[in-house]
Amino acid sequence: MTVVLNIGIVLSFFLGILLFSKKDKVLTDNILSLWLVVIGIHLTGYFLNYKGYWDLYPHLIGITAPFPLLYGPFLYLYVRYSLKSKKHIQKRDYIHFAPALVSYLLMMPFYFTYTADEKVQVDKGLIDDYGLFSTILLLSFIISGIAYAILAYRMLLKRHKIVEDNYSYSNRIDMNWLRFAILGIGSVFITAAAVTIMREMLRLQFPFNADILFYSIIVAFVVFIGYSGIRQQDLFTNTVKNEIDLLRTESEYKRSGLKQELAIQKHGELLELMQKEKPYLNPKLTLSELANTLSLSSNHLSQIINQYEQVNFHDFVNKYRVEEFIQRVQSNKNFSLLAHALDSGFNSKSSFNNVFRKHKSVTPSQYISELKF
C-alpha cells in the first residue's frame, strides 16, 4: 500500500508541475494541473494517516476530509473546457466547489477549537460530535463523483454528435481518451460506494485494508489522465466548433426554411460535386467548407445529407474516401495500402482502419485480399 501511495503522490505532483510549466498551455492545462496537485495532497493526507502520523500530529486529522468533493467538479470542468474555446473559467462555474467550501466551514470548530486529544477521540469514534456529518460527507462524495461523471459523459456524447455532423476527420478531435478518464473517475466512486455498503450496512469485514481499492484506482487514474492529458496536446487547443445549434433534429429540419425543391436540387449538385471535384480528398474537409462551395448554410447542408443520404457528414464523406481507396488499389498495386489511404483523403492510419472497418465490416487488408484484380 505504501508503494502505491508513494507512486501516486510523486506522479500527481510531478505531472501537475509539468503541465503547469508547459509552454503554450491553455485553460485545460491549468485545470488538470491544479486537479493533479489536489489529488497529490489528498493522497499525502491518507499516506500520513496510514503511516500513523495522525496519532503523532493530531492536528493533521481531517485536513483533507472534503477533498473528494473536488474530484467531480474538476472532472466536469476539465471536460467542459476541453470542448470550449475559453481562456478563463466562467464565474458561475465556481459554484461547483461550494460543497467542499461548506464542508470546510462546518469543520472549522473541529480544526480550531478541539484539542489534540479530542481530535484523536473524534477520529477513533470515541466522541460522536461529527458522526452524522461524516456519514453525510461520505454520501456526498459518492453522489457527487457519480453525478459529475454522468454529466461529463453526456456532454462528451453531445460533442461527439457535433463532430460527426461537421467534420470529416476525427484524429485530432478524438475524445475517446476523455471517455476513459470519465469512466475511470466514475469507477473510483462506484468502488467507494460498494465498499461503504458492504462495510457499513452489511457489516462485512474485509481480510485486507479495503481503502487500498479506492486509492489504487485513484493512482491508476493519475497515471492515465496525466499521460493522456500531456500526450493529447491537440485537445488543449480547441479545433471543434462550439455552437450547439449545429445539431438539428428531424422536426427542426421541417422548420428550417429549406424548401423541398431546393433541397432536391442541392442534393443532386452535392452528389455531382463529390463525383467530379472529389472534395473528400482534402483530409480536413469540414461541413462549412463544403456548404460554401454549394452556396448553402452549414445547417441546410447537414439537413440534406441527413435526410437524403441517411448518414451524418462524417460517414457521408468517408464513404467516398473508402471507395476512392478501393479504386486506387485496383488501379495501382505498387503503392502501399497506407499511401493509397492518405491519397484518398484519410489523415492517419488509425482513422483509416477504423472508418474502413465501419463501412466494409472487415479490415482493409482482408478486403483487398478478397478482390480479384
N, C-alpha and C positions, 0 to 999 in steps of 0.2 A: 504493500500500500504506500509506503514511504517513497519508493522509487517512482510509482505512478504519479503521486502528488508533485514530487520534485520535477519530473518531466513536464507536467502541466504548468507549474509555476514559471519555470525557466522559459518555456516556449511562449507562454502568454506575454510575459514582459518583453522578451526578445522580439517577437513578431509585432507587438504593439509599437515598440520603439522604431522598428524597421519601417513599418507603414507610415508612422508619423514623420520620419525623416526622408521619406521617398520623394524624389523630385517630381514636380508637376502633379502633386497629389490633389485630389478633389475632395468634395464633402464626404463621400462614402469612405474614403481612406481614413478621414478623421473619426468618423463614427465607428468604424471597425477597430481602429487603433484604441480608442477610449474603451470600447467594449472588451477588448482583449486585456487591457490593464485592469478593468473591473473584475474580470474572471481571475486574473492573476492574484489580485488582493483577496478575492473570495477563497481561492484555493489555499493561499497562505494562511488565512484565518482558520480554515479547517485543519491544516497541517499543524499549526500551533496547538490546536485542541487535541488532535490525535497524539501528538508527542507529549502531552501533559503540561504544556506551558500555561494553560489556563489556571491550573492549580497553583503554579508558582507566581503567576501575574494575573490575579482575578480581574483586574480592570480591563483585560483584553476580552472578557466574556461578552458575547453579544454584539461586538462592534460591527461584524459583517452579517448579522442576522437578516436584515432586509435585502441583502444583495440579490438573491434570486428573483426579486420583483423587478430587477433591472433587465433581466435577460430577454423577456418578451418584448418590451419596448425597443431595446436595441436591435433585436431581430427585425421587428416591424419597420423601424426607421431605416435600417440598412437596406432592406428590400425596397422600400418605398422610394428612397433617394437613389438607388441603383437604377431605377426606372424613370427618373425625372431629372431634368436639367436644372438643378438648383445649386446655388453657391452657399446658401445658408439654410439652416433648419428654420422652418416657419414657427412663429411664436406659439401657435396653437398646439404644435406637436410636443411642447414641453409638458403638457398636461399628462402625457403618458407616464411621466416619472413621479406624479403626485402620490400614488400609493406608497412608494418607497419613502418619500419625504414624510408623509403622515406617520408611517411606521416609526421612523426615527424620532419624530416629535413625541409620539406616545411612549417611547422608550427613554426619553430624557430623564425622568425621575430615577430610572434604574441606573443610568450612566453617571449621574451627578449627585444623587442623594443616598444611594446604598453604599454600605461599607464593603470592604473586600470580602469579609466573611459572609455577609448577606448575599453577595453576588454568587459566591460558591454554592450557598444553600439553594438559591433560586435555580442555578444551573443543574443541581442534583435533584431538584424536585422536592426539597425539604421545606421550602417556602413556596406557596402556590399563588403568589401575587400575580404572576404572569402566565399562569396555566391556560386560561381561556384565550389570552392574547396569543400565546404560542400556537394554539390549535387553529385559531383564525388565520394567523400568519402562514401556517403550513398549507392550509386550504387555499389561501390567496396565491401562494407560489404556484400550486398545481393548476388552478383555474387560469391564472394569468399566462403561464407558459403555454398551455394547450390552446387557449383562445387566441393569443397572438400568433401562434404557429398557423392556425387555421386562417386567420385574416391575411397573413402574409402569403400563404399558399393560394388563396382565392385571388389575391391581387396579381400574383405571378401568372395564374391561368388566364386572367383577363388580358394581361400584357402579351402573352403568347398568342392570343387570338388576334391582337392588333398587328403583331409581327407577321403572322401568316397572311393577313389580309393586305399588307402593304409592302412586304419585302420578298424578293425572290431568292434571297440568300439568308442564312441564319448562323453561319460560323462565328461572325464577330458579335452577334447579338444573342447568342445561345445562353439561356438561363438555367440549363439543366443542373449546373453545379449549385445554384442557389436553391433549387428544388431539394437537392440532397441536404443542404445546410438546414433548411426549414424542417425537413423530416428528422434531422439529427437533433435539433433543439427540442422538437416535439417529443422525441423518444426519451430525452432527459426527464421531462416532467411526467410522462406516462410511467416511466420506471419509478419515479418518486411516488406517484400515486399508488402503484401496485405494492411497493414496499410498505407504504403507510397503511394501506388497507390490511395487508397480511400481518403487520406488526402491531398496529394499534387496535384494529377492530376484531381480527380473527385471533389475536394473541399468539401468533406463531413465533417461535424462537428460531432464528437463523443460526446455523452452526458456524457462521463467519460474520464479520462486520458487514452488514448489508449496505452501509453507506458507500462501500467500495464500488458498488454497481453504479450508483448515481455519479460519483466523482470520476470514475473511469470513463463514462460516456462523455462527461464534460471535457476531460483531457483529450479524448479522441476527437471531439468536436473542435477543440482548439487547433489540433494538428490539421484537420481537414479545412476548416474555414480560413485559417491563416495561410496555408499553402495555396488554396484556391483563390483567395482574395488577392494575393500578390501576383499569382500566375496569370489570372484572368484580368489583365490590365485594361482590356477594351471595355469591360463592364463599368469601369470607373469614368469613362468618357462616353456619355450617352450618344448612341448612334440611332436611337429609335424615336420616332415622333411620339409626343406625349398626349396628343389630343384624343381624349376618349371618344369624341364624336365621330372618329373614323369607323367605329363599329356601327353596323346597321342590321336591324332585324328585318325579316321579310315584310312585316306590317309597316315598318318605317319606309321601306322602299316604295310602297304604294303611295306614300305621301311625299316622295322626294321631288316631284315635279318633272321627272323624266318621262316623256310620252313614249308609248309602246312603239310607234312608228320610228321615232328617232333611235330608240334602243336597238331595234332590229337592224337598222341601218348601220349604227356604230358597231354592233356585234360583227356584222359582215366585214366592215373596214378593219376591225381588230384581227380577225382571222386572216385576212389578206395581208395585213402588215406583218403578222407573225410568220407567215409562209414566205413572203418575198424579202422583207427587210431583215428578218431574223434579229430583232432587238434583244432576244434572250441570250445572244452571245455575249452581251455585256454582263459580266458576273455580278455587278452591283446594281442591276436594274431595279427600280422601285416603281410602285404603283403611280406615284405622282409624275414621274418621268414619262411613263407610257401614256398616261392620261393627257399630258401636254401635247404629245405627238398626235393624238386623236382629237385635240381641241375639246376635251371633256374635263369635268372636275374629277377629283380622285374618288369621291363618293359615287358618282354616276358610273364610272368605270368599274368600281368594285361591285356595284349593283348588277351591271351587265354580266360580269364574269360569274357572279354567284347564281344569277337566275338562269342564264343560258348555258353555262358550262357545268354548273352544279359543283364547283370546287372553289377554293379560295385562290387569291392571286399567287401565292407561293406554289401551290400544286399546279396551277394553270401554266405558269412559266416553266417550271421544272419538267413538266410532261414533254414540252418541246425540246428541252435540253437532252432528255433521255433518248428521244427519237433521233435527235441530231447525233448523239454519241453512237448509236447503233449504225446509222448510215455511214459515219466516218470510219468505223471499224470495218465495215463490209467493203468499203472502197479502198482502204489503205491498211494493210496488215503489218506494215513496217514500224509503225509508231506504237508506243506502249499504251495500255488502257488509260493510264493517268493522263498522258499527253492528249489523248482524244477527249478525255473528260474536261480538261482545262480549256481546250479549244472549243468545247461545246457550251461553255458558259459557267461551268462549275468553278468554285473558287478554292476548293480543297478536296483532298482525297476522302476525308471522313464524311463531308457533306454529300459528296457524290455517291459514296456507298450507301448512305442512309436513304437518300432520295431514290436511288435505283431499286433498292430492295422494296421500298414503299410502293413503287409503280409497277414493278415486274415480279415481286414476291420471291425473287432469287437474287443471288449476288451477281455482279457484272461478269465475273469470270465464268460462273455457271451458265449464265445466259448465252455468253459468247461461244462457249464450248458446244452448245446445242444448235448453233446456227450452221447452216450449210452454205459454205462460200462457193 
